[in-house]
Amino acid sequence: MAKLYSRKKLAKKTMLPKKETIQLILQYSCALKVVKVGKLTCHFIAN
């Protein structure tokens, strides 16, 4: 029979993002502008 050497789970059940990650995503989404011109879609990041 196979012997189990580790009883710890490899992944945590609850994975929470850092506050810095959330702030970065929110700042990026506020700076992103999408403009449709005819059939073209342009993405601009206004920093």
ModelCIF file with pLDDT and N, C-alpha, C, O atoms, coordinates in Angstrom:
data_MODEL
#
_entry.id   MODEL 
#
_entity.id                         1 
_entity.type                       polymer 
_entity.pdbx_number_of_molecules   1 
#
_entity_poly.entity_id                      1 
_entity_poly.type                           'polypeptide(L)' 
_entity_poly.nstd_linkage                   no 
_entity_poly.nstd_monomer                   no 
_entity_poly.pdbx_seq_one_letter_code       MAKLYSRKKLAKKTMLPKKETIQLILQYSCALKVVKVGKLTCHFIAN 
_entity_poly.pdbx_seq_one_letter_code_can   MAKLYSRKKLAKKTMLPKKETIQLILQYSCALKVVKVGKLTCHFIAN 
_entity_poly.pdbx_strand_id                 A 
#
loop_
_entity_poly_seq.entity_id 
_entity_poly_seq.num 
_entity_poly_seq.mon_id 
_entity_poly_seq.hetero 
1 1  MET n 
1 2  ALA n 
1 3  LYS n 
1 4  LEU n 
1 5  TYR n 
1 6  SER n 
1 7  ARG n 
1 8  LYS n 
1 9  LYS n 
1 10 LEU n 
1 11 ALA n 
1 12 LYS n 
1 13 LYS n 
1 14 THR n 
1 15 MET n 
1 16 LEU n 
1 17 PRO n 
1 18 LYS n 
1 19 LYS n 
1 20 GLU n 
1 21 THR n 
1 22 ILE n 
1 23 GLN n 
1 24 LEU n 
1 25 ILE n 
1 26 LEU n 
1 27 GLN n 
1 28 TYR n 
1 29 SER n 
1 30 CYS n 
1 31 ALA n 
1 32 LEU n 
1 33 LYS n 
1 34 VAL n 
1 35 VAL n 
1 36 LYS n 
1 37 VAL n 
1 38 GLY n 
1 39 LYS n 
1 40 LEU n 
1 41 THR n 
1 42 CYS n 
1 43 HIS n 
1 44 PHE n 
1 45 ILE n 
1 46 ALA n 
1 47 ASN n 
#
_struct_asym.id          A 
_struct_asym.entity_id   1 
#
loop_
_ma_qa_metric.id 
_ma_qa_metric.mode 
_ma_qa_metric.name 
_ma_qa_metric.software_group_id 
_ma_qa_metric.type 
1 global pLDDT . pLDDT 
2 local  pLDDT . pLDDT 
#
_ma_qa_metric_global.metric_id      1 
_ma_qa_metric_global.metric_value   81.70 
_ma_qa_metric_global.model_id       1 
_ma_qa_metric_global.ordinal_id     1 
#
loop_
_ma_qa_metric_local.label_asym_id 
_ma_qa_metric_local.label_comp_id 
_ma_qa_metric_local.label_seq_id 
_ma_qa_metric_local.metric_id 
_ma_qa_metric_local.metric_value 
_ma_qa_metric_local.model_id 
_ma_qa_metric_local.ordinal_id 
A MET 1  2 58.00 1 1  
A ALA 2  2 66.00 1 2  
A LYS 3  2 67.00 1 3  
A LEU 4  2 66.00 1 4  
A TYR 5  2 67.00 1 5  
A SER 6  2 65.00 1 6  
A ARG 7  2 65.00 1 7  
A LYS 8  2 66.00 1 8  
A LYS 9  2 65.00 1 9  
A LEU 10 2 65.00 1 10 
A ALA 11 2 63.00 1 11 
A LYS 12 2 63.00 1 12 
A LYS 13 2 72.00 1 13 
A THR 14 2 80.00 1 14 
A MET 15 2 79.00 1 15 
A LEU 16 2 87.00 1 16 
A PRO 17 2 89.00 1 17 
A LYS 18 2 92.00 1 18 
A LYS 19 2 93.00 1 19 
A GLU 20 2 94.00 1 20 
A THR 21 2 93.00 1 21 
A ILE 22 2 92.00 1 22 
A GLN 23 2 93.00 1 23 
A LEU 24 2 90.00 1 24 
A ILE 25 2 89.00 1 25 
A LEU 26 2 90.00 1 26 
A GLN 27 2 87.00 1 27 
A TYR 28 2 86.00 1 28 
A SER 29 2 86.00 1 29 
A CYS 30 2 86.00 1 30 
A ALA 31 2 87.00 1 31 
A LEU 32 2 87.00 1 32 
A LYS 33 2 89.00 1 33 
A VAL 34 2 88.00 1 34 
A VAL 35 2 90.00 1 35 
A LYS 36 2 92.00 1 36 
A VAL 37 2 90.00 1 37 
A GLY 38 2 91.00 1 38 
A LYS 39 2 92.00 1 39 
A LEU 40 2 93.00 1 40 
A THR 41 2 93.00 1 41 
A CYS 42 2 90.00 1 42 
A HIS 43 2 88.00 1 43 
A PHE 44 2 87.00 1 44 
A ILE 45 2 84.00 1 45 
A ALA 46 2 79.00 1 46 
A ASN 47 2 66.00 1 47 
#
loop_
_atom_site.group_PDB 
_atom_site.id 
_atom_site.type_symbol 
_atom_site.label_atom_id 
_atom_site.label_alt_id 
_atom_site.label_comp_id 
_atom_site.label_asym_id 
_atom_site.label_entity_id 
_atom_site.label_seq_id 
_atom_site.pdbx_PDB_ins_code 
_atom_site.Cartn_x 
_atom_site.Cartn_y 
_atom_site.Cartn_z 
_atom_site.occupancy 
_atom_site.B_iso_or_equiv 
_atom_site.pdbx_formal_charge 
_atom_site.auth_seq_id 
_atom_site.auth_comp_id 
_atom_site.auth_asym_id 
_atom_site.auth_atom_id 
_atom_site.pdbx_PDB_model_num 
ATOM 1   N N  . MET A 1 1  ? 0.836   -1.178 0.000   1.00 58.00 ? 1  MET A N  1 
ATOM 2   C CA . MET A 1 1  ? 0.000   0.000  0.000   1.00 58.00 ? 1  MET A CA 1 
ATOM 3   C C  . MET A 1 1  ? 0.884   1.246  0.000   1.00 58.00 ? 1  MET A C  1 
ATOM 4   O O  . MET A 1 1  ? 2.010   1.245  0.498   1.00 58.00 ? 1  MET A O  1 
ATOM 5   N N  . ALA A 1 2  ? 0.332   2.292  -0.572  1.00 66.00 ? 2  ALA A N  1 
ATOM 6   C CA . ALA A 1 2  ? 1.070   3.554  -0.620  1.00 66.00 ? 2  ALA A CA 1 
ATOM 7   C C  . ALA A 1 2  ? 1.035   4.232  0.741   1.00 66.00 ? 2  ALA A C  1 
ATOM 8   O O  . ALA A 1 2  ? 0.016   4.231  1.431   1.00 66.00 ? 2  ALA A O  1 
ATOM 9   N N  . LYS A 1 3  ? 2.163   4.807  1.108   1.00 67.00 ? 3  LYS A N  1 
ATOM 10  C CA . LYS A 1 3  ? 2.256   5.475  2.389   1.00 67.00 ? 3  LYS A CA 1 
ATOM 11  C C  . LYS A 1 3  ? 2.065   6.980  2.180   1.00 67.00 ? 3  LYS A C  1 
ATOM 12  O O  . LYS A 1 3  ? 2.693   7.567  1.299   1.00 67.00 ? 3  LYS A O  1 
ATOM 13  N N  . LEU A 1 4  ? 1.210   7.598  2.977   1.00 66.00 ? 4  LEU A N  1 
ATOM 14  C CA . LEU A 1 4  ? 0.976   9.033  2.863   1.00 66.00 ? 4  LEU A CA 1 
ATOM 15  C C  . LEU A 1 4  ? 2.007   9.779  3.698   1.00 66.00 ? 4  LEU A C  1 
ATOM 16  O O  . LEU A 1 4  ? 2.069   9.624  4.918   1.00 66.00 ? 4  LEU A O  1 
ATOM 17  N N  . TYR A 1 5  ? 2.822   10.598 3.018   1.00 67.00 ? 5  TYR A N  1 
ATOM 18  C CA . TYR A 1 5  ? 3.876   11.316 3.705   1.00 67.00 ? 5  TYR A CA 1 
ATOM 19  C C  . TYR A 1 5  ? 3.446   12.692 4.177   1.00 67.00 ? 5  TYR A C  1 
ATOM 20  O O  . TYR A 1 5  ? 4.019   13.229 5.124   1.00 67.00 ? 5  TYR A O  1 
ATOM 21  N N  . SER A 1 6  ? 2.452   13.263 3.533   1.00 65.00 ? 6  SER A N  1 
ATOM 22  C CA . SER A 1 6  ? 1.991   14.584 3.954   1.00 65.00 ? 6  SER A CA 1 
ATOM 23  C C  . SER A 1 6  ? 0.475   14.563 4.135   1.00 65.00 ? 6  SER A C  1 
ATOM 24  O O  . SER A 1 6  ? -0.266  14.017 3.317   1.00 65.00 ? 6  SER A O  1 
ATOM 25  N N  . ARG A 1 7  ? 0.063   15.150 5.188   1.00 65.00 ? 7  ARG A N  1 
ATOM 26  C CA . ARG A 1 7  ? -1.368  15.235 5.457   1.00 65.00 ? 7  ARG A CA 1 
ATOM 27  C C  . ARG A 1 7  ? -1.883  16.657 5.275   1.00 65.00 ? 7  ARG A C  1 
ATOM 28  O O  . ARG A 1 7  ? -3.080  16.908 5.419   1.00 65.00 ? 7  ARG A O  1 
ATOM 29  N N  . LYS A 1 8  ? -0.988  17.586 4.959   1.00 66.00 ? 8  LYS A N  1 
ATOM 30  C CA . LYS A 1 8  ? -1.387  18.978 4.743   1.00 66.00 ? 8  LYS A CA 1 
ATOM 31  C C  . LYS A 1 8  ? -1.992  19.117 3.348   1.00 66.00 ? 8  LYS A C  1 
ATOM 32  O O  . LYS A 1 8  ? -1.565  18.465 2.395   1.00 66.00 ? 8  LYS A O  1 
ATOM 33  N N  . LYS A 1 9  ? -2.992  19.979 3.258   1.00 65.00 ? 9  LYS A N  1 
ATOM 34  C CA . LYS A 1 9  ? -3.571  20.262 1.952   1.00 65.00 ? 9  LYS A CA 1 
ATOM 35  C C  . LYS A 1 9  ? -2.672  21.246 1.217   1.00 65.00 ? 9  LYS A C  1 
ATOM 36  O O  . LYS A 1 9  ? -2.056  22.114 1.836   1.00 65.00 ? 9  LYS A O  1 
ATOM 37  N N  . LEU A 1 10 ? -2.599  21.112 -0.093  1.00 65.00 ? 10 LEU A N  1 
ATOM 38  C CA . LEU A 1 10 ? -1.708  21.956 -0.876  1.00 65.00 ? 10 LEU A CA 1 
ATOM 39  C C  . LEU A 1 10 ? -2.257  23.358 -1.084  1.00 65.00 ? 10 LEU A C  1 
ATOM 40  O O  . LEU A 1 10 ? -1.479  24.308 -1.173  1.00 65.00 ? 10 LEU A O  1 
ATOM 41  N N  . ALA A 1 11 ? -3.562  23.515 -1.164  1.00 63.00 ? 11 ALA A N  1 
ATOM 42  C CA . ALA A 1 11 ? -4.153  24.817 -1.405  1.00 63.00 ? 11 ALA A CA 1 
ATOM 43  C C  . ALA A 1 11 ? -5.028  25.220 -0.224  1.00 63.00 ? 11 ALA A C  1 
ATOM 44  O O  . ALA A 1 11 ? -5.659  24.382 0.422   1.00 63.00 ? 11 ALA A O  1 
ATOM 45  N N  . LYS A 1 12 ? -5.049  26.509 0.038   1.00 63.00 ? 12 LYS A N  1 
ATOM 46  C CA . LYS A 1 12 ? -5.908  27.016 1.100   1.00 63.00 ? 12 LYS A CA 1 
ATOM 47  C C  . LYS A 1 12 ? -7.343  27.091 0.585   1.00 63.00 ? 12 LYS A C  1 
ATOM 48  O O  . LYS A 1 12 ? -7.576  27.256 -0.612  1.00 63.00 ? 12 LYS A O  1 
ATOM 49  N N  . LYS A 1 13 ? -8.281  26.969 1.487   1.00 72.00 ? 13 LYS A N  1 
ATOM 50  C CA . LYS A 1 13 ? -9.683  27.049 1.082   1.00 72.00 ? 13 LYS A CA 1 
ATOM 51  C C  . LYS A 1 13 ? -10.077 28.476 0.749   1.00 72.00 ? 13 LYS A C  1 
ATOM 52  O O  . LYS A 1 13 ? -10.784 28.713 -0.231  1.00 72.00 ? 13 LYS A O  1 
ATOM 53  N N  . THR A 1 14 ? -9.629  29.424 1.553   1.00 80.00 ? 14 THR A N  1 
ATOM 54  C CA . THR A 1 14 ? -9.971  30.816 1.306   1.00 80.00 ? 14 THR A CA 1 
ATOM 55  C C  . THR A 1 14 ? -8.737  31.567 0.845   1.00 80.00 ? 14 THR A C  1 
ATOM 56  O O  . THR A 1 14 ? -7.750  31.676 1.572   1.00 80.00 ? 14 THR A O  1 
ATOM 57  N N  . MET A 1 15 ? -8.807  32.072 -0.347  1.00 79.00 ? 15 MET A N  1 
ATOM 58  C CA . MET A 1 15 ? -7.707  32.844 -0.908  1.00 79.00 ? 15 MET A CA 1 
ATOM 59  C C  . MET A 1 15 ? -8.212  34.274 -1.095  1.00 79.00 ? 15 MET A C  1 
ATOM 60  O O  . MET A 1 15 ? -9.108  34.514 -1.904  1.00 79.00 ? 15 MET A O  1 
ATOM 61  N N  . LEU A 1 16 ? -7.648  35.208 -0.363  1.00 87.00 ? 16 LEU A N  1 
ATOM 62  C CA . LEU A 1 16 ? -8.075  36.588 -0.427  1.00 87.00 ? 16 LEU A CA 1 
ATOM 63  C C  . LEU A 1 16 ? -6.979  37.436 -1.057  1.00 87.00 ? 16 LEU A C  1 
ATOM 64  O O  . LEU A 1 16 ? -5.800  37.248 -0.754  1.00 87.00 ? 16 LEU A O  1 
ATOM 65  N N  . PRO A 1 17 ? -7.361  38.382 -1.947  1.00 89.00 ? 17 PRO A N  1 
ATOM 66  C CA . PRO A 1 17 ? -6.354  39.250 -2.563  1.00 89.00 ? 17 PRO A CA 1 
ATOM 67  C C  . PRO A 1 17 ? -5.876  40.315 -1.578  1.00 89.00 ? 17 PRO A C  1 
ATOM 68  O O  . PRO A 1 17 ? -6.566  40.641 -0.613  1.00 89.00 ? 17 PRO A O  1 
ATOM 69  N N  . LYS A 1 18 ? -4.701  40.841 -1.836  1.00 92.00 ? 18 LYS A N  1 
ATOM 70  C CA . LYS A 1 18 ? -4.171  41.917 -1.013  1.00 92.00 ? 18 LYS A CA 1 
ATOM 71  C C  . LYS A 1 18 ? -4.900  43.217 -1.348  1.00 92.00 ? 18 LYS A C  1 
ATOM 72  O O  . LYS A 1 18 ? -5.499  43.339 -2.416  1.00 92.00 ? 18 LYS A O  1 
ATOM 73  N N  . LYS A 1 19 ? -4.850  44.177 -0.444  1.00 93.00 ? 19 LYS A N  1 
ATOM 74  C CA . LYS A 1 19 ? -5.483  45.476 -0.686  1.00 93.00 ? 19 LYS A CA 1 
ATOM 75  C C  . LYS A 1 19 ? -4.834  46.188 -1.866  1.00 93.00 ? 19 LYS A C  1 
ATOM 76  O O  . LYS A 1 19 ? -5.511  46.891 -2.617  1.00 93.00 ? 19 LYS A O  1 
ATOM 77  N N  . GLU A 1 20 ? -3.525  46.011 -2.034  1.00 94.00 ? 20 GLU A N  1 
ATOM 78  C CA . GLU A 1 20 ? -2.807  46.649 -3.142  1.00 94.00 ? 20 GLU A CA 1 
ATOM 79  C C  . GLU A 1 20 ? -3.308  46.123 -4.484  1.00 94.00 ? 20 GLU A C  1 
ATOM 80  O O  . GLU A 1 20 ? -3.404  46.881 -5.450  1.00 94.00 ? 20 GLU A O  1 
ATOM 81  N N  . THR A 1 21 ? -3.625  44.843 -4.550  1.00 93.00 ? 21 THR A N  1 
ATOM 82  C CA . THR A 1 21 ? -4.113  44.246 -5.791  1.00 93.00 ? 21 THR A CA 1 
ATOM 83  C C  . THR A 1 21 ? -5.473  44.814 -6.153  1.00 93.00 ? 21 THR A C  1 
ATOM 84  O O  . THR A 1 21 ? -5.727  45.122 -7.317  1.00 93.00 ? 21 THR A O  1 
ATOM 85  N N  . ILE A 1 22 ? -6.342  44.953 -5.174  1.00 92.00 ? 22 ILE A N  1 
ATOM 86  C CA . ILE A 1 22 ? -7.672  45.510 -5.432  1.00 92.00 ? 22 ILE A CA 1 
ATOM 87  C C  . ILE A 1 22 ? -7.562  46.961 -5.883  1.00 92.00 ? 22 ILE A C  1 
ATOM 88  O O  . ILE A 1 22 ? -8.252  47.372 -6.816  1.00 92.00 ? 22 ILE A O  1 
ATOM 89  N N  . GLN A 1 23 ? -6.702  47.740 -5.232  1.00 93.00 ? 23 GLN A N  1 
ATOM 90  C CA . GLN A 1 23 ? -6.518  49.133 -5.624  1.00 93.00 ? 23 GLN A CA 1 
ATOM 91  C C  . GLN A 1 23 ? -5.988  49.246 -7.044  1.00 93.00 ? 23 GLN A C  1 
ATOM 92  O O  . GLN A 1 23 ? -6.434  50.110 -7.799  1.00 93.00 ? 23 GLN A O  1 
ATOM 93  N N  . LEU A 1 24 ? -5.052  48.395 -7.420  1.00 90.00 ? 24 LEU A N  1 
ATOM 94  C CA . LEU A 1 24 ? -4.490  48.414 -8.764  1.00 90.00 ? 24 LEU A CA 1 
ATOM 95  C C  . LEU A 1 24 ? -5.559  48.114 -9.809  1.00 90.00 ? 24 LEU A C  1 
ATOM 96  O O  . LEU A 1 24 ? -5.613  48.780 -10.843 1.00 90.00 ? 24 LEU A O  1 
ATOM 97  N N  . ILE A 1 25 ? -6.399  47.136 -9.558  1.00 89.00 ? 25 ILE A N  1 
ATOM 98  C CA . ILE A 1 25 ? -7.455  46.775 -10.504 1.00 89.00 ? 25 ILE A CA 1 
ATOM 99  C C  . ILE A 1 25 ? -8.469  47.905 -10.624 1.00 89.00 ? 25 ILE A C  1 
ATOM 100 O O  . ILE A 1 25 ? -8.917  48.213 -11.729 1.00 89.00 ? 25 ILE A O  1 
ATOM 101 N N  . LEU A 1 26 ? -8.838  48.525 -9.518  1.00 90.00 ? 26 LEU A N  1 
ATOM 102 C CA . LEU A 1 26 ? -9.793  49.629 -9.559  1.00 90.00 ? 26 LEU A CA 1 
ATOM 103 C C  . LEU A 1 26 ? -9.221  50.839 -10.285 1.00 90.00 ? 26 LEU A C  1 
ATOM 104 O O  . LEU A 1 26 ? -9.929  51.486 -11.056 1.00 90.00 ? 26 LEU A O  1 
ATOM 105 N N  . GLN A 1 27 ? -7.955  51.153 -10.052 1.00 87.00 ? 27 GLN A N  1 
ATOM 106 C CA . GLN A 1 27 ? -7.328  52.280 -10.740 1.00 87.00 ? 27 GLN A CA 1 
ATOM 107 C C  . GLN A 1 27 ? -7.225  52.012 -12.235 1.00 87.00 ? 27 GLN A C  1 
ATOM 108 O O  . GLN A 1 27 ? -7.446  52.916 -13.041 1.00 87.00 ? 27 GLN A O  1 
ATOM 109 N N  . TYR A 1 28 ? -6.897  50.802 -12.610 1.00 86.00 ? 28 TYR A N  1 
ATOM 110 C CA . TYR A 1 28 ? -6.799  50.446 -14.023 1.00 86.00 ? 28 TYR A CA 1 
ATOM 111 C C  . TYR A 1 28 ? -8.159  50.548 -14.700 1.00 86.00 ? 28 TYR A C  1 
ATOM 112 O O  . TYR A 1 28 ? -8.255  51.053 -15.819 1.00 86.00 ? 28 TYR A O  1 
ATOM 113 N N  . SER A 1 29 ? -9.214  50.075 -14.036 1.00 86.00 ? 29 SER A N  1 
ATOM 114 C CA . SER A 1 29 ? -10.530 50.100 -14.644 1.00 86.00 ? 29 SER A CA 1 
ATOM 115 C C  . SER A 1 29 ? -11.055 51.533 -14.771 1.00 86.00 ? 29 SER A C  1 
ATOM 116 O O  . SER A 1 29 ? -11.811 51.832 -15.696 1.00 86.00 ? 29 SER A O  1 
ATOM 117 N N  . CYS A 1 30 ? -10.663 52.417 -13.856 1.00 86.00 ? 30 CYS A N  1 
ATOM 118 C CA . CYS A 1 30 ? -11.074 53.822 -13.966 1.00 86.00 ? 30 CYS A CA 1 
ATOM 119 C C  . CYS A 1 30 ? -10.331 54.527 -15.096 1.00 86.00 ? 30 CYS A C  1 
ATOM 120 O O  . CYS A 1 30 ? -10.879 55.442 -15.711 1.00 86.00 ? 30 CYS A O  1 
ATOM 121 N N  . ALA A 1 31 ? -9.111  54.127 -15.378 1.00 87.00 ? 31 ALA A N  1 
ATOM 122 C CA . ALA A 1 31 ? -8.297  54.772 -16.400 1.00 87.00 ? 31 ALA A CA 1 
ATOM 123 C C  . ALA A 1 31 ? -8.583  54.229 -17.795 1.00 87.00 ? 31 ALA A C  1 
ATOM 124 O O  . ALA A 1 31 ? -8.198  54.854 -18.783 1.00 87.00 ? 31 ALA A O  1 
ATOM 125 N N  . LEU A 1 32 ? -9.247  53.086 -17.898 1.00 87.00 ? 32 LEU A N  1 
ATOM 126 C CA . LEU A 1 32 ? -9.490  52.455 -19.191 1.00 87.00 ? 32 LEU A CA 1 
ATOM 127 C C  . LEU A 1 32 ? -10.695 53.088 -19.880 1.00 87.00 ? 32 LEU A C  1 
ATOM 128 O O  . LEU A 1 32 ? -11.772 53.188 -19.292 1.00 87.00 ? 32 LEU A O  1 
ATOM 129 N N  . LYS A 1 33 ? -10.511 53.512 -21.120 1.00 89.00 ? 33 LYS A N  1 
ATOM 130 C CA . LYS A 1 33 ? -11.597 54.068 -21.923 1.00 89.00 ? 33 LYS A CA 1 
ATOM 131 C C  . LYS A 1 33 ? -11.715 53.254 -23.203 1.00 89.00 ? 33 LYS A C  1 
ATOM 132 O O  . LYS A 1 33 ? -10.714 53.002 -23.874 1.00 89.00 ? 33 LYS A O  1 
ATOM 133 N N  . VAL A 1 34 ? -12.930 52.842 -23.546 1.00 88.00 ? 34 VAL A N  1 
ATOM 134 C CA . VAL A 1 34 ? -13.182 52.071 -24.759 1.00 88.00 ? 34 VAL A CA 1 
ATOM 135 C C  . VAL A 1 34 ? -14.036 52.924 -25.681 1.00 88.00 ? 34 VAL A C  1 
ATOM 136 O O  . VAL A 1 34 ? -15.110 53.387 -25.299 1.00 88.00 ? 34 VAL A O  1 
ATOM 137 N N  . VAL A 1 35 ? -13.538 53.131 -26.923 1.00 90.00 ? 35 VAL A N  1 
ATOM 138 C CA . VAL A 1 35 ? -14.231 53.965 -27.902 1.00 90.00 ? 35 VAL A CA 1 
ATOM 139 C C  . VAL A 1 35 ? -14.489 53.129 -29.141 1.00 90.00 ? 35 VAL A C  1 
ATOM 140 O O  . VAL A 1 35 ? -13.570 52.527 -29.697 1.00 90.00 ? 35 VAL A O  1 
ATOM 141 N N  . LYS A 1 36 ? -15.750 53.095 -29.575 1.00 92.00 ? 36 LYS A N  1 
ATOM 142 C CA . LYS A 1 36 ? -16.096 52.379 -30.803 1.00 92.00 ? 36 LYS A CA 1 
ATOM 143 C C  . LYS A 1 36 ? -16.218 53.383 -31.941 1.00 92.00 ? 36 LYS A C  1 
ATOM 144 O O  . LYS A 1 36 ? -16.954 54.364 -31.841 1.00 92.00 ? 36 LYS A O  1 
ATOM 145 N N  . VAL A 1 37 ? -15.488 53.127 -33.026 1.00 90.00 ? 37 VAL A N  1 
ATOM 146 C CA . VAL A 1 37 ? -15.527 53.961 -34.221 1.00 90.00 ? 37 VAL A CA 1 
ATOM 147 C C  . VAL A 1 37 ? -15.846 53.032 -35.382 1.00 90.00 ? 37 VAL A C  1 
ATOM 148 O O  . VAL A 1 37 ? -14.969 52.326 -35.879 1.00 90.00 ? 37 VAL A O  1 
ATOM 149 N N  . GLY A 1 38 ? -17.098 53.034 -35.810 1.00 91.00 ? 38 GLY A N  1 
ATOM 150 C CA . GLY A 1 38 ? -17.514 52.125 -36.865 1.00 91.00 ? 38 GLY A CA 1 
ATOM 151 C C  . GLY A 1 38 ? -17.402 50.691 -36.391 1.00 91.00 ? 38 GLY A C  1 
ATOM 152 O O  . GLY A 1 38 ? -18.015 50.305 -35.396 1.00 91.00 ? 38 GLY A O  1 
ATOM 153 N N  . LYS A 1 39 ? -16.608 49.897 -37.113 1.00 92.00 ? 39 LYS A N  1 
ATOM 154 C CA . LYS A 1 39 ? -16.402 48.494 -36.724 1.00 92.00 ? 39 LYS A CA 1 
ATOM 155 C C  . LYS A 1 39 ? -15.191 48.318 -35.816 1.00 92.00 ? 39 LYS A C  1 
ATOM 156 O O  . LYS A 1 39 ? -14.952 47.229 -35.295 1.00 92.00 ? 39 LYS A O  1 
ATOM 157 N N  . LEU A 1 40 ? -14.432 49.389 -35.629 1.00 93.00 ? 40 LEU A N  1 
ATOM 158 C CA . LEU A 1 40 ? -13.230 49.316 -34.801 1.00 93.00 ? 40 LEU A CA 1 
ATOM 159 C C  . LEU A 1 40 ? -13.543 49.641 -33.337 1.00 93.00 ? 40 LEU A C  1 
ATOM 160 O O  . LEU A 1 40 ? -14.418 50.455 -33.041 1.00 93.00 ? 40 LEU A O  1 
ATOM 161 N N  . THR A 1 41 ? -12.829 49.005 -32.452 1.00 93.00 ? 41 THR A N  1 
ATOM 162 C CA . THR A 1 41 ? -12.925 49.287 -31.023 1.00 93.00 ? 41 THR A CA 1 
ATOM 163 C C  . THR A 1 41 ? -11.534 49.662 -30.529 1.00 93.00 ? 41 THR A C  1 
ATOM 164 O O  . THR A 1 41 ? -10.590 48.880 -30.643 1.00 93.00 ? 41 THR A O  1 
ATOM 165 N N  . CYS A 1 42 ? -11.418 50.873 -29.975 1.00 90.00 ? 42 CYS A N  1 
ATOM 166 C CA . CYS A 1 42 ? -10.124 51.355 -29.495 1.00 90.00 ? 42 CYS A CA 1 
ATOM 167 C C  . CYS A 1 42 ? -10.132 51.369 -27.972 1.00 90.00 ? 42 CYS A C  1 
ATOM 168 O O  . CYS A 1 42 ? -11.104 51.790 -27.344 1.00 90.00 ? 42 CYS A O  1 
ATOM 169 N N  . HIS A 1 43 ? -9.031  50.900 -27.392 1.00 88.00 ? 43 HIS A N  1 
ATOM 170 C CA . HIS A 1 43 ? -8.862  50.874 -25.941 1.00 88.00 ? 43 HIS A CA 1 
ATOM 171 C C  . HIS A 1 43 ? -7.767  51.878 -25.585 1.00 88.00 ? 43 HIS A C  1 
ATOM 172 O O  . HIS A 1 43 ? -6.656  51.799 -26.111 1.00 88.00 ? 43 HIS A O  1 
ATOM 173 N N  . PHE A 1 44 ? -8.076  52.820 -24.698 1.00 87.00 ? 44 PHE A N  1 
ATOM 174 C CA . PHE A 1 44 ? -7.122  53.818 -24.259 1.00 87.00 ? 44 PHE A CA 1 
ATOM 175 C C  . PHE A 1 44 ? -6.946  53.732 -22.759 1.00 87.00 ? 44 PHE A C  1 
ATOM 176 O O  . PHE A 1 44 ? -7.912  53.573 -22.013 1.00 87.00 ? 44 PHE A O  1 
ATOM 177 N N  . ILE A 1 45 ? -5.697  53.839 -22.325 1.00 84.00 ? 45 ILE A N  1 
ATOM 178 C CA . ILE A 1 45 ? -5.401  53.897 -20.905 1.00 84.00 ? 45 ILE A CA 1 
ATOM 179 C C  . ILE A 1 45 ? -4.911  55.308 -20.621 1.00 84.00 ? 45 ILE A C  1 
ATOM 180 O O  . ILE A 1 45 ? -3.824  55.697 -21.048 1.00 84.00 ? 45 ILE A O  1 
ATOM 181 N N  . ALA A 1 46 ? -5.723  56.073 -19.894 1.00 79.00 ? 46 ALA A N  1 
ATOM 182 C CA . ALA A 1 46 ? -5.398  57.459 -19.582 1.00 79.00 ? 46 ALA A CA 1 
ATOM 183 C C  . ALA A 1 46 ? -4.740  57.506 -18.206 1.00 79.00 ? 46 ALA A C  1 
ATOM 184 O O  . ALA A 1 46 ? -5.414  57.396 -17.182 1.00 79.00 ? 46 ALA A O  1 
ATOM 185 N N  . ASN A 1 47 ? -3.435  57.668 -18.193 1.00 66.00 ? 47 ASN A N  1 
ATOM 186 C CA . ASN A 1 47 ? -2.703  57.746 -16.920 1.00 66.00 ? 47 ASN A CA 1 
ATOM 187 C C  . ASN A 1 47 ? -2.419  59.186 -16.604 1.00 66.00 ? 47 ASN A C  1 
ATOM 188 O O  . ASN A 1 47 ? -1.810  59.485 -15.576 1.00 66.00 ? 47 ASN A O  1 
#
